[in-house]
């Protein structure tokens, strides 16, 4: 390892104590002198150097690739030496309460956030005080918050300047009293200047009131009479508090719906960009205001309309962003629906003026980053035209932005910015009051495909990466970043996005590159935890393939119960309906070196031993024969090693070297631990695991057999099996045999009930018959592929796996490619284990 490291903590009997003085910052060169050294690093943001420097707080936060990461590791990392390393942890399997109602979690919004209290459970399990945690997709920085609270340091990276800015402020110490004092002082100063913009007249026509919010409504055109109508007036039932699907046109009485009506549009000259623009017509329809401490509502009167006209005709004397919205998926909706093509179009003139004035005064202060953080906390969610209005229990609800979209609703709430800001000051105080220490977190705005850090240098990885087409981060963050003046460079953004020309293959390639970089910097025999949010099997398979291709071994998957807010163990492969937590480890260097030197020859037992030692000592699908063999095949094929054992020879290896208990394989050392585990559990708890009730989904033939094996812990009738199996079965691209065929081919029918094979003879007979059936199925596929030109349909994946495995062992790469040419590309992309054989066959034959 090329890093000389120094201990952060000196432990001598008592609790670990941090260094009294951190001179790290003073030892670092100015960022302005180092920008050119990182300018070519992937993910360098889009923006002027002066804006990047202004947003940064080096060395702990840089709004560009962080050039100080290596020095941070040298100063605070713990050197890795395999000869003296005693680290050993099983995967974390305990239930974890999610805790989304925590005030720290809710202080500042972001698209996806794992609560810091949930992350703390993982960090505490996998690390020791003083360790370094890495998160390459840090988002709002909750991993850093969790690490600091446990006395760990963290390296955080994200491609988005908005994300890293939010994460920086969540993780940096601040003088809370000074922040509160300065924020309120500046807000009062701006209010003195601009408060007249929220004045209104009470219904008595004399008393001045203060606007809390104004409701603006779209205007549509009746397809029958051609007259304009105001959506709020026609479609909102104020008595019942409900938006009607159909309603009468105020002019002709014809029943219409919003879907069949065209919007009314207005064209005007936009002085900010010097061109004509056409936007959806919106008019103010309701004003909620206060006189003293009492609140009232009214329709806008002439005083209100004149005030709005006066503001519209005036020039804003402060800078505000006028950037054109990028082409994309999320950005297309507001352009198409309302003609909002530039950033400033997302704000009413009144609120744009007040926010630009506030930000201008914030930027003059030394504490400007925290004050800007205050603004970003509401400038999009509740300060823009994205502010949706809900109607609940007959009353109006200020719902805010529709999450993870740039959707512009037909009824918009224009809020009082001063009221919003003062409320957010109070909301931010819990997050700011957390105990944080300077120098515990280092942040960089960069791609995780290229982390400027040392090999084998971090102790644990917790990360929540982008998943397929779930969220278009660079688009959703554009409004924030326009105000910050630094934008995401989305070239290396790992996403499925047609506008960016990225499909599943490009997404998988980028994610593989990211995980390879994480693999490089993680110490051997250490863990990575990945949060998964996508319900599509193709993306789930892509993520698993990317993780394993990077070199990690996946051992454990837990599922987050979204209703209960807890993480619970998954005992089945392929469960993708809930948010999942993937636990994977980096093998020991000695093991990798041995495999590389011997090309895997004779090391099958070592692989299984290492894998079993990293599995929880409890009933686990990973301990079944089929899953162990599957992991072995994937590990060998991805590295191009020769496969010397077929399924029956692998079973013999298991039988000769390991112990089979309750249908699960254990090392000799784990047998006593498993017995102890069973004694600690309630009997019904064990039975639930064995009976298959915790196996969530049957998504292919392999998971079907695993499900059935667990369910048949005791003999069952076909009717009972069918009822439970039907609930677990989901749509699949695998030609799974019918249930009766699966049972007859793989289990024993005795006395009208199916049971597991119990004797060696039964097991051998079942396995031999299964292999003959799969051989015949693959031979038919191969013959059809060689003789025809059509795509193969209704493919049985287990037949492909067996056929490809044998062809690979016998070096018949041409047979693999002959079948692969007739398979749908989507099928290969979503079945990584099968595609591994195809890719290695192409490599061996030189076929492109």
C-alpha positions in Angstrom: 0.0 0.0 0.0 1.4 3.4 -1.0 -0.2 5.3 1.9 1.7 6.0 5.2 -1.1 6.2 7.7 -1.4 7.7 11.2 -3.8 6.7 14.0 -6.7 9.0 14.7 -7.2 7.6 18.2 -4.7 6.6 20.8 -6.4 4.0 23.0 -4.9 3.1 26.4 -7.5 1.5 28.6 -10.1 4.2 28.5 -12.5 5.5 25.9 -10.9 6.6 22.6 -10.0 10.3 22.5 -9.7 12.5 19.4 -6.6 14.5 18.7 -6.7 17.7 20.6 -5.6 19.8 17.6 -6.1 19.0 13.9 -3.7 20.9 11.7 -4.7 19.0 8.6 -6.4 22.1 7.1 -3.3 24.3 7.7 -1.1 21.7 6.0 -3.0 21.7 2.8 -2.3 23.8 -0.3 -5.1 26.2 -1.4 -7.7 24.7 -3.6 -7.2 27.4 -6.2 -3.7 26.0 -6.8 -4.9 22.4 -7.1 -8.0 22.8 -9.4 -6.0 21.9 -12.5 -4.8 18.7 -10.9 -8.4 17.4 -10.7 -9.9 19.1 -13.7 -9.7 15.9 -15.8 -11.1 13.7 -13.0 -14.4 12.2 -14.0 -17.3 14.1 -12.6 -15.6 17.6 -12.5 -18.7 19.8 -12.4 -19.9 22.4 -14.8 -19.3 26.0 -13.6 -16.9 28.8 -13.4 -13.8 28.3 -11.2 -14.7 31.2 -9.0 -18.1 29.7 -8.3 -16.6 26.3 -7.5 -14.1 27.9 -5.2 -16.8 30.1 -3.5 -19.0 27.0 -2.8 -16.1 25.0 -1.4 -14.7 24.8 2.1 -11.3 23.1 1.6 -10.0 20.7 2.5 -13.1 19.2 4.0 -15.5 20.1 1.2 -14.7 20.8 -2.4 -17.4 21.4 -5.0 -15.2 19.5 -7.4 -13.1 16.3 -7.1 -11.4 16.5 -3.8 -7.6 16.6 -4.1 -7.1 16.2 -0.4 -8.6 12.6 -0.1 -5.3 10.9 -0.2 -3.8 13.2 2.4 -6.9 12.6 4.6 -6.3 8.9 4.4 -2.6 9.3 5.2 -3.3 11.3 8.3 -6.3 9.4 9.7 -6.4 6.0 8.1 -5.3 2.7 9.8 -2.8 0.8 7.7 -3.9 -2.6 6.4 -1.6 -5.6 7.1 -3.1 -9.0 6.3 -0.5 -10.7 8.5 -1.8 -9.0 11.6 -5.4 -8.3 10.6 -7.9 -10.0 12.9 -11.1 -8.4 11.6 -14.0 -10.8 11.5 -17.7 -9.8 11.2 -20.8 -11.8 10.0 -23.3 -9.9 7.9 -25.7 -7.6 9.8 -29.1 -9.3 10.0 -30.9 -7.6 12.9 -34.1 -5.7 12.3 -33.6 -1.9 12.1 -36.2 0.7 12.7 -36.2 3.2 9.9 -37.0 6.4 11.8 -38.2 8.8 9.0 -39.9 11.1 11.5 -36.6 12.2 13.0 -36.2 16.1 12.9 -32.6 15.7 11.6 -33.8 13.6 8.8 -36.6 16.1 7.9 -34.5 19.2 8.2 -33.6 19.3 4.5 -35.3 17.4 1.7 -33.5 15.1 -0.8 -34.8 12.6 -3.3 -33.8 9.4 -1.5 -32.5 9.3 2.1 -31.8 6.5 4.4 -32.3 7.8 8.0 -28.9 8.3 9.8 -30.2 6.2 12.8 -30.7 3.2 10.5 -27.2 3.6 9.0 -25.7 3.8 12.5 -26.7 0.2 13.2 -24.7 -1.0 10.2 -21.7 1.2 10.9 -21.6 0.1 14.6 -21.7 -3.5 13.6 -19.1 -3.4 10.8 -16.5 -0.9 12.2 -14.6 0.3 15.2 -14.2 3.9 16.5 -11.7 5.7 14.4 -12.4 3.7 11.3 -13.1 5.4 8.0 -16.5 4.9 6.3 -17.0 5.6 2.5 -20.1 6.5 0.7 -19.7 7.1 -3.1 -23.3 8.2 -3.6 -23.7 10.2 -0.5 -26.8 12.3 -1.4 -27.7 14.4 1.6 -24.8 13.0 3.7 -26.7 10.8 6.2 -23.8 8.3 6.1 -21.5 11.0 7.4 -23.9 12.0 10.1 -24.2 8.4 11.3 -20.4 8.0 11.2 -19.7 11.1 13.2 -22.2 10.3 15.9 -20.3 7.0 16.4 -16.8 8.4 16.4 -15.9 7.3 12.9 -14.6 9.4 10.1 -16.2 9.4 6.6 -15.3 10.1 3.0 -18.3 11.2 1.0 -18.6 11.7 -2.7 -21.5 12.5 -5.1 -21.7 13.6 -8.7 -24.1 16.4 -7.8 -23.0 19.8 -6.4 -26.4 20.2 -4.8 -26.1 16.9 -3.0 -22.5 17.5 -1.7 -23.5 21.0 -0.6 -26.4 19.6 1.4 -24.2 16.8 2.8 -21.5 19.4 3.7 -23.9 21.4 5.8 -25.4 18.4 7.5 -21.9 17.3 8.5 -20.0 20.5 9.4 -19.9 22.1 12.8 -21.6 25.5 13.0 -22.1 28.2 15.6 -25.9 27.6 16.1 -26.5 30.9 17.9 -24.7 32.9 15.3 -26.6 31.2 12.4 -29.9 31.9 14.0 -29.0 35.5 14.8 -27.7 36.3 11.4 -30.5 34.5 9.5 -33.2 36.4 11.4 -31.3 39.7 11.1 -30.9 39.4 7.3 -34.5 38.2 6.9 -35.7 41.3 8.8 -33.5 43.5 6.6 -35.0 42.0 3.4 -38.5 42.2 4.8 -38.0 45.9 5.6 -37.1 46.3 1.9 -39.6 44.0 0.2 -42.3 43.4 2.8 -44.7 45.6 0.8 -45.0 42.8 -1.7 -47.1 40.8 0.7 -49.5 43.5 1.7 -53.2 43.2 1.0 -56.5 45.0 2.0 -58.9 43.4 4.5 -62.4 42.9 3.3 -63.4 46.2 5.0 -61.4 48.0 2.3 -59.3 49.9 4.8 -57.2 47.7 7.1 -53.9 46.4 5.8 -53.2 42.7 6.1 -50.3 40.4 5.4 -50.5 37.6 2.8 -49.6 34.1 4.0 -50.1 32.5 0.6 -51.8 33.1 -2.7 -53.3 30.3 -4.8 -52.8 30.5 -8.5 -54.8 28.5 -11.0 -54.4 27.3 -14.5 -56.9 28.6 -17.1 -58.4 26.2 -19.7 -60.5 26.6 -22.8 -63.9 24.8 -23.1 -63.9 22.5 -26.2 -67.6 23.2 -26.7 -68.1 27.0 -26.4 -64.4 28.1 -26.8 -64.5 30.3 -23.7 -61.8 30.4 -21.1 -62.5 29.1 -17.6 -60.5 29.2 -14.4 -59.7 25.6 -13.2 -60.0 26.5 -9.5 -63.4 28.0 -9.9 -64.8 25.3 -12.1 -63.2 22.1 -10.8 -62.7 22.6 -7.1 -65.6 21.7 -4.8 -64.9 24.0 -1.9 -67.6 22.6 0.3 -66.5 19.0 0.1 -62.8 19.8 -0.3 -62.4 17.8 -3.5 -61.1 18.3 -7.1 -63.7 17.0 -9.5 -62.9 14.8 -12.4 -65.8 16.3 -14.4 -67.5 19.6 -13.9 -69.7 22.0 -15.9 -68.2 24.7 -18.0 -69.1 28.1 -16.3 -70.0 29.5 -19.7 -72.1 26.9 -21.5 -72.8 24.3 -18.8 -71.3 21.4 -20.8 -69.6 18.7 -18.6 -65.9 18.8 -19.3 -62.7 17.4 -17.8 -59.2 18.8 -17.7 -57.9 16.1 -20.0 -60.2 17.1 -22.9 -59.5 20.9 -22.6 -56.7 22.9 -24.0 -54.8 25.3 -21.8 -55.0 29.0 -22.3 -51.6 30.5 -23.1 -50.0 33.9 -22.9 -47.1 35.3 -24.8 -44.9 38.1 -23.4 -41.4 39.5 -23.7 -39.1 38.1 -21.0 -36.6 40.8 -20.2 -34.3 38.5 -18.2 -33.4 36.4 -21.3 -34.3 39.0 -23.9 -36.8 37.0 -25.9 -40.5 36.3 -26.4 -41.9 33.3 -24.3 -45.2 31.5 -24.3 -46.5 30.1 -21.0 -49.6 28.6 -19.6 -52.0 31.3 -18.3 -52.3 31.3 -14.5 -54.3 33.7 -12.4 -54.6 34.4 -8.7 -57.8 32.9 -7.3 -57.4 32.9 -3.5 -55.5 34.9 -0.9 -55.0 33.6 2.7 -53.9 36.6 4.9 -53.6 37.7 8.4 -54.8 40.8 10.2 -53.0 40.8 13.6 -53.2 37.2 14.8 -56.4 36.3 12.9 -56.4 34.6 9.5 -58.8 35.3 6.7 -59.4 34.2 3.1 -60.7 36.2 0.1 -60.6 36.4 -3.6 -58.0 38.8 -5.0 -59.4 42.3 -5.3 -58.2 45.3 -7.4 -55.6 46.2 -4.8 -54.1 42.8 -5.1 -54.1 42.8 -8.9 -52.6 46.2 -9.1 -49.8 45.1 -6.6 -49.0 42.0 -8.8 -49.0 44.2 -11.9 -46.6 46.7 -10.3 -44.2 43.9 -9.3 -44.4 42.4 -12.8 -43.5 45.7 -14.5 -40.5 46.3 -12.2 -37.0 45.1 -12.7 -35.4 42.9 -10.0 -32.2 44.7 -8.9 -30.4 41.5 -7.8 -28.9 38.5 -9.6 -31.1 35.4 -10.1 -30.5 32.3 -12.2 -31.8 32.4 -15.8 -30.3 29.1 -17.0 -32.2 27.2 -19.6 -33.5 23.9 -18.3 -31.7 20.9 -19.8 -33.3 18.4 -22.1 -34.4 15.3 -20.2 -37.2 13.2 -18.8 -38.3 15.2 -15.7 -37.5 18.6 -17.3 -39.8 17.9 -20.3 -43.0 17.9 -18.2 -42.9 21.6 -17.1 -41.8 22.7 -20.6 -44.7 20.8 -22.2 -47.4 21.6 -19.7 -46.6 25.2 -18.8 -43.8 26.5 -21.0 -41.3 26.8 -18.1 -38.1 26.6 -20.1 -35.7 28.5 -17.8 -35.0 28.4 -14.1 -36.5 31.8 -13.2 -39.8 30.7 -14.8 -40.4 28.3 -11.8 -41.0 31.3 -9.5 -43.5 34.1 -9.3 -41.9 37.5 -9.9 -42.6 38.4 -6.3 -40.9 35.4 -4.7 -38.1 35.5 -7.2 -37.3 39.1 -6.2 -37.4 38.3 -2.4 -35.3 35.2 -2.7 -32.7 36.9 -4.9 -32.5 39.8 -2.5 -32.1 37.4 0.5 -29.4 35.3 -1.2 -27.5 38.4 -2.3 -27.3 39.5 1.4 -26.5 36.0 2.6 -23.5 35.7 0.2 -22.0 38.8 1.8 -21.6 36.9 5.1 -18.7 34.6 6.1 -21.3 32.1 7.2 -22.9 32.2 3.8 -22.9 28.5 3.2 -25.1 27.8 6.1 -27.4 30.7 5.2 -27.5 29.3 1.6 -28.4 25.9 3.1 -31.4 27.6 4.7 -32.5 28.8 1.3 -32.0 25.4 -0.5 -34.1 23.8 2.2 -37.3 25.4 0.7 -36.3 27.2 -2.5 -37.6 24.2 -4.6 -40.0 22.2 -2.5 -42.2 25.1 -1.1 -40.8 28.3 -2.6 -41.5 27.6 -6.3 -44.4 26.9 -8.7 -44.0 23.2 -8.0 -45.8 23.8 -4.7 -48.8 21.5 -5.0 -52.1 22.1 -3.1 -53.9 19.2 -1.5 -57.5 19.1 -0.3 -57.9 16.9 2.8 -61.0 16.5 5.0 -62.6 19.5 3.4 -59.7 21.9 3.9 -56.8 23.1 1.9 -53.4 21.4 2.5 -50.1 23.1 1.6 -48.6 19.8 0.4 -45.5 21.1 -1.3 -43.6 19.7 -4.3 -44.7 16.3 -5.6 -41.7 14.2 -4.6 -39.0 13.4 -7.1 -40.6 15.2 -10.0 -40.7 18.7 -11.6 -44.5 18.4 -11.9 -46.3 21.8 -12.1 -49.8 21.4 -10.7 -52.9 23.2 -12.0 -53.3 24.9 -8.6 -50.2 26.4 -7.1 -49.5 27.9 -3.7 -47.3 31.0 -3.7 -46.0 31.1 -0.1 -44.7 34.0 2.0 -40.9 33.5 1.7 -40.2 35.2 5.0 -42.6 32.8 6.8 -41.1 29.9 5.1 -37.5 30.9 5.9 -38.3 31.6 9.6 -40.0 28.2 9.9 -37.0 26.5 8.3 -34.6 28.2 10.7 -36.4 26.4 13.5 -36.4 23.1 11.4 -32.6 23.3 10.8 -31.6 23.8 14.4 -31.8 20.1 15.5 -29.5 19.2 12.6 -27.2 22.0 13.3 -27.1 21.1 17.0 -25.8 17.6 16.5 -22.4 17.1 18.0 -20.0 17.3 15.0 -16.2 17.8 14.9 -14.1 19.6 12.3 -12.2 17.2 10.2 -14.2 14.1 10.7 -15.8 14.3 7.2 -14.2 15.0 3.9 -16.4 15.6 0.8 -15.8 15.8 -2.9 -18.1 16.5 -5.9 -17.0 13.8 -8.3 -17.8 10.5 -9.9 -17.3 7.3 -7.9 -15.7 5.8 -11.0 -12.5 7.7 -10.1 -12.0 8.3 -6.4 -8.7 10.0 -5.7 -7.7 7.7 -2.8 -5.4 4.8 -1.8 -5.9 1.1 -2.4 -7.1 -0.9 0.6 -7.7 2.2 2.7 -11.3 2.4 3.9 -12.9 0.2 6.5 -16.5 0.0 5.4 -18.8 1.2 2.6 -22.4 2.1 3.0 -24.0 3.5 -0.1 -27.4 4.2 -1.7 -26.7 4.4 -5.4 -29.0 5.4 -8.3 -31.1 2.6 -9.5 -31.9 2.5 -13.2 -34.5 5.0 -14.3 -36.0 5.6 -10.8 -34.7 9.1 -10.4 -33.0 11.5 -12.8 -30.8 13.2 -10.2 -29.1 15.7 -12.5 -32.4 17.0 -13.8 -34.1 17.1 -10.4 -31.2 18.9 -8.9 -30.9 21.5 -11.7 -33.0 24.2 -9.9 -30.9 23.9 -6.7 -27.7 24.0 -8.7 -28.7 27.0 -10.7 -28.9 29.0 -7.4 -25.5 27.5 -6.3 -24.1 28.4 -9.8 -22.4 25.0 -10.1 -24.0 22.1 -12.1 -23.7 18.3 -12.4 -21.6 16.9 -15.1 -23.9 14.1 -16.1 -21.6 12.3 -18.5 -20.6 9.6 -15.9 -24.1 9.6 -14.3 -25.2 6.0 -13.7 -28.7 6.1 -14.9 -31.1 4.8 -17.5 -32.1 7.9 -19.5 -33.0 8.0 -23.2 -32.0 11.7 -23.5 -28.5 10.9 -22.3 -28.4 7.8 -24.6 -28.1 5.5 -21.6 -29.9 2.1 -21.5 -29.6 -0.8 -19.1 -26.2 -1.8 -20.6 -24.7 1.6 -20.1 -26.1 1.8 -16.6 -24.6 -1.6 -15.7 -21.3 -0.6 -17.2 -21.1 2.6 -15.1 -22.2 0.9 -12.0 -19.6 -1.8 -12.5 -17.0 0.8 -12.8 -18.2 2.5 -9.6 -18.2 -0.8 -7.7 -14.7 -1.7 -9.0 -13.4 1.6 -7.6 -15.1 0.9 -4.3 -13.6 -2.6 -4.3 -10.1 -1.0 -4.9 -10.3 1.3 -1.9 -11.9 -1.1 0.5 -9.7 -3.1 2.8 -9.8 -6.9 2.2 -12.2 -9.0 4.3 -14.3 -5.8 4.9 -17.9 -5.2 4.0 -20.0 -3.1 1.7 -23.7 -2.4 2.3 -25.8 -1.3 -0.7 -29.4 0.1 -0.5 -31.6 -0.9 -3.4 -34.8 1.0 -4.3 -36.0 -0.4 -7.7 -38.7 -3.0 -8.2 -37.6 -4.0 -11.7 -36.0 -7.4 -11.9 -33.7 -6.3 -14.8 -32.2 -3.5 -12.6 -31.9 -5.8 -9.6 -30.0 -8.3 -11.7 -27.8 -5.5 -13.2 -26.9 -4.3 -9.7 -26.0 -7.8 -8.5 -24.0 -8.4 -11.6 -22.1 -5.1 -11.2 -21.3 -5.9 -7.6 -20.0 -9.4 -8.3 -18.1 -8.4 -11.4 -16.3 -5.8 -9.3 -15.0 -8.7 -7.2 -17.4 -8.6 -4.2 -19.2 -11.7 -2.9 -22.9 -11.1 -2.0 -23.8 -13.0 1.1 -26.9 -11.4 2.6 -30.0 -9.5 1.4 -32.4 -7.9 3.9 -35.6 -6.2 3.0 -37.0 -2.9 4.3 -40.7 -3.2 5.4 -42.0 0.1 4.1 -45.2 -0.1 6.1 -43.5 -1.0 9.4 -40.3 1.0 8.7 -38.0 -2.0 9.5 -35.4 -4.0 7.7 -36.1 -7.7 7.8 -34.2 -10.7 6.6 -34.8 -12.0 3.1 -34.3 -15.7 2.8 -35.0 -15.9 -0.9 -33.0 -14.8 -4.0 -34.8 -12.5 -6.4 -37.1 -10.6 -4.0 -37.4 -7.2 -5.6 -40.8 -5.7 -4.4 -39.4 -3.9 -1.4 -36.4 -1.8 -0.7 -33.5 -4.1 -0.2 -30.2 -4.0 1.7 -27.3 -5.9 0.0 -24.4 -7.0 2.2 -21.2 -8.0 0.2 -17.6 -8.5 1.2 -14.2 -8.2 -0.4 -12.3 -11.5 -0.1 -9.0 -11.7 1.7 -6.0 -10.8 -0.4 -4.3 -14.1 0.3 -7.3 -15.9 -1.1 -7.4 -13.8 -4.2 -3.7 -14.2 -4.8 -4.0 -18.0 -4.5 -6.9 -18.1 -6.9 -5.0 -15.9 -9.4 -1.8 -18.0 -9.1 -3.6 -21.3 -9.5 -6.5 -20.1 -11.7 -8.9 -21.5 -9.1 -7.6 -25.1 -9.5 -8.3 -27.2 -6.4 -9.6 -24.2 -4.4 -13.3 -25.0 -4.5 -13.3 -26.0 -0.9 -11.5 -22.8 0.1 -14.1 -20.7 -1.7 -17.0 -22.5 0.0 -15.3 -22.2 3.4 -14.7 -18.5 3.0 -18.3 -18.0 1.8 -19.8 -20.0 4.7 -17.7 -18.0 7.2 -19.2 -14.8 5.9 -22.8 -16.0 6.1 -24.9 -15.6 9.3 -25.0 -18.7 11.4 -28.7 -19.2 10.9 -31.1 -20.7 8.3 -30.1 -18.9 5.2 -30.8 -19.6 1.5 -27.1 -18.9 0.8 -26.3 -22.1 2.8 -28.2 -24.3 0.4 -26.4 -26.5 -2.0 -27.8 -24.9 -5.1 -27.0 -21.3 -4.0 -23.4 -22.3 -3.0 -22.8 -23.9 -6.4 -24.3 -20.9 -8.1 -21.9 -18.6 -6.2 -19.0 -20.8 -7.1 -19.9 -20.9 -10.8 -20.3 -17.1 -10.9 -16.9 -16.5 -9.2 -15.1 -18.9 -11.5 -16.7 -17.9 -14.8 -16.3 -14.2 -14.2 -12.6 -14.7 -13.7 -12.2 -17.1 -16.6 -11.2 -20.1 -14.3 -11.8 -23.6 -15.4 -14.9 -25.3 -13.7 -13.8 -28.8 -12.6 -16.8 -29.8 -10.6 -20.3 -30.5 -11.9 -23.3 -30.3 -9.5 -23.0 -33.9 -8.3 -19.2 -33.6 -7.8 -19.8 -30.4 -5.9 -22.3 -32.1 -3.6 -19.6 -34.8 -2.9 -17.2 -32.0 -2.0 -19.8 -30.5 0.4 -20.5 -33.9 2.0 -16.8 -34.6 2.6 -15.9 -31.3 4.0 -18.9 -29.6 5.6 -21.9 -30.5 7.8 -25.5 -30.6 6.6 -28.0 -29.6 9.3 -31.7 -28.8 8.7 -31.0 -28.5 5.0 -28.2 -25.9 5.4 -24.4 -26.4 5.1 -22.0 -25.3 7.9 -18.3 -25.5 8.7 -17.3 -27.7 11.6 -16.7 -24.5 13.7 -20.2 -23.3 13.0 -22.1 -26.3 14.1 -22.0 -25.5 17.8 -22.8 -21.8 17.0 -25.8 -23.0 15.0 -27.0 -25.2 17.8 -26.6 -22.3 20.2 -28.6 -20.1 17.8 -31.5 -22.6 17.7 -31.6 -22.7 21.5 -31.9 -18.9 21.6 -34.8 -18.9 19.2 -38.4 -19.8 19.8 -39.4 -23.0 18.2 -42.1 -21.4 16.0 -39.5 -18.9 14.8 -37.3 -21.7 13.5 -40.3 -23.4 11.9 -41.3 -20.2 10.1 -37.9 -20.0 8.5 -37.8 -23.6 7.6 -41.3 -23.7 6.2 -40.5 -21.1 3.6 -43.0 -18.4 4.9 -40.2 -15.8 4.9 -39.3 -16.5 1.2 -41.0 -13.7 -0.5 -40.9 -14.4 -4.3 -40.6 -17.2 -6.8 -39.1 -15.5 -9.8 -37.4 -18.4 -11.6 -36.9 -22.2 -11.4 -34.0 -22.0 -9.0 -35.9 -19.8 -6.5 -39.0 -22.1 -7.0 -36.9 -25.2 -6.0 -35.5 -23.3 -3.0 -38.9 -22.2 -1.9 -40.3 -25.7 -2.3 -37.3 -27.2 -0.4 -37.9 -24.9 2.6 -41.7 -25.3 2.5 -41.4 -29.1 2.5 -39.6 -29.2 5.9 -42.5 -31.6 6.7 -44.5 -33.5 4.1 -47.4 -31.5 2.4 -50.3 -32.3 0.1 -50.3 -30.9 -3.4 -53.3 -28.6 -2.5 -51.5 -27.1 0.5 -48.3 -26.6 -1.6 -50.3 -25.1 -4.6 -52.1 -22.5 -2.4 -48.9 -21.2 -0.8 -46.8 -21.4 -4.0 -49.3 -19.4 -6.0 -49.0 -16.5 -3.6 -45.2 -16.5 -3.9 -45.1 -16.8 -7.7 -44.4 -13.6 -9.7 -44.1 -12.8 -13.4 -40.8 -14.1 -14.8 -38.9 -14.4 -18.1 -38.0 -18.0 -17.1 -39.9 -20.9 -18.5 -40.5 -22.4 -15.1 -42.0 -25.9 -15.3 -45.5 -26.5 -13.9 -45.7 -27.0 -10.1 -46.7 -30.7 -10.5 -43.7 -31.3 -12.8 -41.3 -29.6 -10.3 -42.6 -31.7 -7.5 -42.5 -35.0 -9.3 -39.0 -34.4 -10.6 -37.3 -33.1 -7.5 -39.2 -34.5 -4.5 -40.7 -37.8 -3.3 -44.4 -38.5 -3.3 -45.4 -40.8 -0.5 -48.8 -41.5 1.0 -50.3 -38.6 -1.0 -47.8 -36.0 0.3 -44.6 -34.6 -1.1 -41.4 -34.6 0.9 -37.7 -33.9 0.6 -35.4 -36.7 -0.6 -34.0 -38.2 2.7 -31.5 -40.9 1.7 -28.4 -40.8 -0.5 -30.1 -43.1 -3.0 -33.2 -40.9 -3.2 -31.1 -37.8 -3.6 -28.8 -39.3 -6.2 -31.8 -40.6 -8.2 -33.6 -37.2 -8.2 -30.4 -35.3 -9.1 -29.6 -37.8 -11.9 -33.1 -37.5 -13.4 -33.0 -33.7 -13.2 -29.7 -33.5 -15.0 -31.0 -35.8 -17.8 -34.1 -33.6 -18.2 -32.0 -30.4 -18.3 -29.5 -32.0 -20.7 -32.3 -32.9 -23.1 -33.8 -29.4 -22.8 -30.5 -27.8 -23.6 -29.8 -30.2 -26.5 -33.2 -29.1 -28.0 -32.3 -25.4 -27.6 -28.9 -26.0 -29.2 -30.4 -27.9 -32.1 -33.0 -25.2 -32.6 -30.4 -22.5 -32.4 -28.2 -24.1 -35.1 -30.9 -24.9 -37.5 -33.1 -21.8 -37.3 -32.9 -18.1 -37.6 -35.7 -17.1 -35.2 -35.2 -16.0 -31.6 -35.5 -18.7 -29.0 -38.7 -18.3 -27.0 -39.8 -19.9 -23.7 -36.2 -20.6 -22.6 -35.7 -22.6 -19.4 -32.9 -20.8 -17.6 -31.8 -23.9 -15.5 -31.3 -25.8 -18.8 -29.2 -23.0 -20.1 -27.1 -22.9 -16.9 -26.4 -26.6 -17.0 -25.7 -26.7 -20.7 -23.5 -23.6 -20.6 -21.6 -24.9 -17.6 -20.9 -28.2 -19.3 -19.9 -26.5 -22.6 -17.6 -24.2 -20.7 -16.0 -27.1 -18.8 -15.5 -28.9 -22.1 -14.3 -25.7 -23.9 -17.2 -25.9 -26.4 -17.5 -22.1 -26.6 -19.0 -22.3 -30.0 -22.1 -24.1 -28.6 -22.5 -21.3 -26.0 -22.3 -18.6 -28.7 -24.7 -20.5 -31.1 -27.4 -20.5 -28.5 -26.6 -16.9 -27.4 -27.1 -15.5 -30.9 -30.7 -16.7 -30.8 -31.5 -15.3 -27.4 -33.1 -11.9 -26.9 -30.5 -9.2 -25.9 -32.9 -8.1 -23.1 -32.9 -11.7 -21.8 -29.1 -11.7 -21.6 -28.9 -8.3 -20.0 -31.3 -9.3 -17.3 -29.7 -12.6 -16.5 -26.1 -11.9 -15.5 -25.1 -15.5 -14.7 -26.0 -16.6 -18.2 -24.5 -13.6 -19.8 -21.2 -14.3 -17.9 -20.8 -17.5 -19.9 -21.5 -15.7 -23.2 -19.0 -12.9 -22.5 -16.2 -15.3 -21.5 -17.0 -17.5 -24.6 -16.7 -14.4 -26.8 -13.4 -13.6 -25.1 -12.0 -17.1 -25.6 -13.0 -17.2 -29.3 -12.3 -13.5 -30.1 -15.9 -12.9 -31.3 -17.1 -9.3 -30.9 
